Amino acid sequence: MLPIYDLQTPDGQAGLDACLARLRDTASATGDAAKTVADVMADVQAHGDAALVKYMQKWTDPAFDAARIRVTAEELAEAEATLAENAELRDAIQRAIDNVREYQQHVMPADTGTVTINGAELGMRWTAVDKVGLCVPGGTAVLFSTLVMLAVPAMVAGVAPENIHVMSPPPTAGTGMGTNDISPIVLGTCKMLGITNVYRIGGAQGVAALGHGTESVPQVDLIAGPGNIFVQLAKAQLGAACGTDNGFYGPSEIVTVADASANPRCVGADLIAQAEHNPGKCFLVAWEAGVIDAIVDEVETQLWERDRTEAIVNALRDESCAVVANDEAHAIEIANTFAAEHVNLAVADPQKMLDQIRHAGEVFLGDQTPVAAGDYHAGPSHCLPTGTTARFTSGVSVYTFLKRTGTVAYPSGMSSQTIADIAAMAEAEGLDGHAASARVRG
């Protein structure tokens, strides 16, 4: 069921190359999907709510209308009351919020103070963006955890709850999720966080609405969060209209590097946990065939105990693979090539191996550290780069919602040498006005 590629054989290398190519394609900004997104973005920008409703009817709910775009205060209050009835779940969500807040406060950057260079006092200050839009998936699964992982970092950065705007679509028609509305858990979590601006929209049309504004949806300054290929391409096409998290947070994925010390039962469960995403992508790398065989056996035993068996089987067969590397160094090289969202080091000395992992959205150390801990509870945000994009970008954190601003001051005025240097460089560029603006202070 899970393809196994032995890299000491030509067929094995070809199989891995094909798997990597498919993975990179998930972050591709070309093809029919990109054109579709461009058309949707232009339509919503030009026609506002009417276009937004049209696409929500087409792709989510044929009965959708403009009155349903914004969630009312009464609906939020009702959802909060419903969530309060499930004390165990509400308390778990609150503890997750507390954990994420404490971690994000820990990594929150501080203003640097100033350094004096040639009479200039130079500094750096951090300020939050004013208004943000958050993408919380809801079409095929109820991901209220994503709301926590986006909103809490934004608030720690300094974004006021009343300036946070959440888009979360109702379940996509035909998914069999048993409802045609946003989960009350998502709405109740919004109330727990003090968020009151919530919209029943999603997809490229939702990104366009937040990025350009419509009659019902205000324009925001920055959009962050995961979603399918259409959501990610829409964020990329906003241009200067609206900032984004600069990440491609698409279909979920895991790379597990395992050695003979790894517990096959735990590693197998982690692979299945990723595979049950629809879609999910799972990659297992080891340098001993016996390690892979033991873990694959566990996967094939455990998957039949899970509710989403069909999604798991499809993900393992069509989106995933196991790789037999030549040795440990080769396995690490492969992990860095995948540059995956989640990297699990199920090895005897994960801390030592961590020093060699250059590209990963988040790293989980040891076979007793499940990716689910990062998904729900530990502290770092689970909104992470996918499709090999961890090579050049990072996951969501307080940094996502902050701007850096340099400061310059000459409290005693500029020296004659500084003025001369500025003037010489400005005149060499043909900008005598710049030169004069320095000389006038001499």
N, C-alpha and C positions, 0 to 999 in steps of 0.2 A: 504493500500500500504506500509506504514512504519510500520513494526512490533512493537508492544508495549508490553513490558515485565514488569509486576507488580511483584516486588521482594518480596512481601508478599505472593506469591503463589509459589509452587514448580515448576510449568511449567515456570513461569517467570524467576526464577533463572537459570533453565536449558537453556532457550533461551539466556540469557545474557552470560552464560558460553560458549555456542556454538559460539556466535558472537565474543567473546574475543579470542577463539581458532583460528577462521578463521583469525582474525587480526594478531595474532602472527605468523601464518603460512606464512604471506606475507614476513616476514623477515627470514624465515627458509633457512638454507644453505644446506639442504639435498634434496634428491629426484632426479627425472629425470632432472629438470632444472639445478641443480648443476653439474650433469654429462655432460649435453650438453655444459654448459659453460666451463668446464674443457677441453673438446675436442676442442672447438673453440679456447681457449686460446693457447693450445699447437700447434695447426695448424698454427695460425697466427705467433706465435713465431718462428716456424720452416720455414715457407714458405713466410712470409712477404706479399707484395702487392697481390700476386696471391691468397692467402687464404682470404685476406681482400675483394678482389673483388668477390670471390666466394660466400661469405656469404652475401655481399650486394646485389648480384643478387638473392640469395635464399630468403631473407627476406624483401628486400626493393624495388628493381627495377631490373627486369630481364635484362634490357639493360645497366646496370651499367658497366663501364670499368675503367681501371687504370687512364686514362686521366682526369677522373672526381673527383678523390680523393681530390685534392687540389683546392681550389677556387683561381682563378687568381686575380692579382691586378686590371685588367681591370673590372672584374666582381664586385669586391668590390666598385670600383669607380662608376660604373653604378648604383649599388644599393644605394649608398649614394646620388646620384643625384635624384633618384626616390623618396627616403624618404624625401629629401629636398622639393619636390613638395607638400608634405602633411605637411604644417607648423604646424598645430594644433597637429598632432601626434608627429612630431619631437620635438616640444617644450615640450610636455608632457614627452617624454622620457628624454629630457635634465634635466627637473626639478626632475624627479625620480633619475637620476644619481647624481645630486647635493645633494638630500636628503640622499641618501645612503652613499655618500662620507662623508658628514658632520657627520652622525651618526657613521660611522666606524672610523673616526678620533677621535670622542669623546671617543670611547671604546678602542682605540689603546693603548696597554700597554707601559709604559716607563721603561727604564733600572732602576734598583732599587738603584743604587749607591752601596756602600760597607758597610759592618759591620765588625768590628774587633773582632775576637774571638781567644784568646790565641795567639796573635801575627799574626794571619792570616787575611788578608783583603779579604773578600769573597763577591762576587757580582753575578749578573745575567744580561745577556744581551739578547736582542731579535734580530734575523736576519731573513730575508725572505728567503724562498726557491728560488732557481735560476730560475727554469723553471716549469711551471704548465700546465696541461691539464684540460679543462673545458668541462663538459658534458651538452650540451644544447639540450633538447628533441625537436624533430621535426617530429616524425613519425605519430602522430595522432593529434597534435595541434601545432600552431606556438607560441612558448613560448620565444619570444625575451626578456621578462621581466627577465627570468632566467639568461640570459647573463649579464644583469646589476647586478643582485643579487650575481653573482659569481665574475665577473671581477673587479668590483669596490672594494670590500674588498681585493682582491689580490693586486691591485695596491696601495691601501692605506697601505698595509703591506710592500710594497717595491718591488713587482714584476714588472719589466719593461714590458710595453705593447708588446714589440717585443719578450718577452719570455713567452707570454701567447698563448697557442695553443687551439683552440676551435674546438670541434667536434659537428656537428649537422647534422643529416641525412635528406635526402629528405623524403617527405611523404611516408609512407608505401603503396605499391601497393594495390589497392582495397579500400582505405579509403575514396575515393571520395572527396579529398581535392582540386582537380582541378588543380594540378601542379605536376611535377615530380622533382622539384628542391627546394633547401632551399629558404625560404621566403626572398625576398629582404629587409624586415624589419629587420630580423636577421642580414643580411650582412651589411645593412646600419648602424645598431647600433654598429657593430664591428668597422666600420670606425669612427664613432663618438667617440669611446673609444680608437682609435689608434691601434686597433688589426688588424694585417695583416695575421696571420697564422690561416687559417680556412680550415676545412676538411669536405667533404660531407660523413661522416661515422657515425655510431652509433652502438648500441647494444654491446654485449660482444666482437665482433670483433673490434669495435672502441676502447674500453678500452684496449684490448690486443695490438693494434697498438701503442697507446700512451704510454702504460706501458713498452713495449719491443722494440719499434721502428720497422719501415719497411723502404723500399726504399724511400717511399714518406712522411712518418710520422716520425719525430724525437722522440726519447725517452725523456720523461719528468721526473721530479723528484717527482711530486705529482699530483694526479688526484682528482678533486672535482666535485660534482654536482649530480643532481637527475637522475632518469631513472627507467625503468621497472625492473622486478626481475632479468633479465639477466644482465643488467648493474650493478646492485648492487652486485650480486654474483661475477661478473667478478672483480670488485674492491676488493672484499674480498679475491679473489684467487691470487692476484698479489704477495703476499708475500714481500720479500725484494727487488724485482725488481724495485718497485716504491711505494712511499708513497700514501696514500689516505686520504680523509677527515674523515675517521673512523666513518662515519655515514651511516645509511640505509635510504636513501631518496627516498622512493618508492611511491606507490599510495597515493594520497592526502587524508587527513582525517580531521575531525573536531569533537570535543566534545563541546557541549553547555550545560552549567549548567544554568537553568532558574528558576526564582521564579515568583510570581504573578505580580511583577512590570514590567516584560519583555514585550516588544512590540511584539506581535505575528507576525506582518507583517515583521518586521526587522529580527527577528530570523528565520522565515521561509525562507526569501530571502537568508540568510547566508547558511542555510542547502542546498538549491537548488544550490547555487554557488559552493559548494563542490561536490555535486552530479553530476554536469555536466562534471567534469573531467571523463575521460574514462579509468579506473574506478575511482569512488570517494566513500568515506566512511563517513557517517554522523551519529553522535550519539547525542541524546538529553536526558538530565538527569534532572529530576525535582522531587520534593517530593509531588506535588499536581497533581492529575490526570487531573484536569481541565486546568492546565497550558499546559500540553502536548496536550490535545484535541484541545485547541485553536490554538496552533502552527501547529499541524498536519493538521488541517483544512486549514490554510493559505498555507501550502506547497502544498496541493492537489488542491488549487485554482490557485496558482501562476505558478506551473510547466507547465501548458498548454500554458502559455504565452512565454515560452522560446524556443529557436531554437533546443536545444539538448534534446528534450522531451524523446526520447527513452533511451538515456544514463542515464538521471535523474531517470526515472522510474525503470530501471534495478538496478541502484545503491541503490535506496531507498528500493527496494524489497529484493535484494539479498545480499547487503553489509552493511546494516545499521539497526539501531533500535532506539526506544525510551524506556527509562527506568523510571519506577516509583519507586523512592527510598523511604526508610522508613521515612527519615527526612533530614535536611540540611547536617548534619555531614555525613550521609550515602552517600549522593549525592557527596560530596567532596571526600570521599573514593573511590567511583566508578570512578570519574574523574582521580584520581591518578593511579588507576588500568589500565585505558585505556592508560595513559602516551602518550597522543596524540600529533600529529604534531601541531595542532591549538587547543587552549582551549579558548572558549568565555564565559566570566562570565556575563551573562545577568541577573544580580541580582541588588537589591537596593543598596548594598554597596560592589561593586566589589573589592575595595582596601582592605577591611577587609578580604574577601575571598581569595584574592591573597596570603596572608601570609600562607594559608593552602594548596596551590597548590604546591606540591613538584616535580611533573613530568609533563613537558610540553615543546614542542619545542618553542612555543611562546604563550603568553597570551594576549588576547584582552579584555579590561576592559569596560564593559557596553554594552547595546544593541545598542548604537549609534556608535560603533567601529566595522566596518565590517572587516572580514578577508581579503577582497579584498584590503583594505588599506595596509596591510602588504605584499600582493602579488605584488603590483605595486609601491607603492609611499612613504610609511612612513619612512623607513630607515633601520631597521633590515632586514637581508637577508631572503627571503622566502624559502631557501633550508634548510629544517628542518627534524628532525628524525621522522620516521613513524613506524608502526607495533609494538607499545609499547616500542620502543627502546629509547624514551626520559627518560626512567628509568636510563640510564647509559651513554648517549651521548648527544651532543648538535648540534645546527645548524651551518651553515657556518658563519664565521665572519673573521675579520683580524687574529684572533688567528689560524684559519685553515692553514694559509699560513706562519706562523711564527714558528721558532725553538727557544727553550730556551737553553742557554749555560751558565753554571756556570763558574765563574772565581775564582782563588785562588792565592794569593801572600803572601810571607813572606818577606817583605821588609827589616827586620832586622835579618833575619834568624830564624830558629826554636829553641825554648828553649830546654834545656836538657830533661825536662819532656816530651815534645811533641815527641822528638826523641825516648825516652825510651818507651812511649806508643805505637808508631807506630811499633817499633821493636818487642815489646812483642806480639802484636796482629798478626803481620806477621809471626813470628816464630810459634805461636800457630796454624796457618793455614799451616805450612810446607813450607813457602815461604821465605827462608832466603835471597834471592836476594832483596826482598822488604825491609827487615830489614836492610840490608847492605846499600841500597840506602838512608835510613834515617840517619844511623850512620855516613856515610861518610861526612855528613854535620855538625857533632858535633865539 
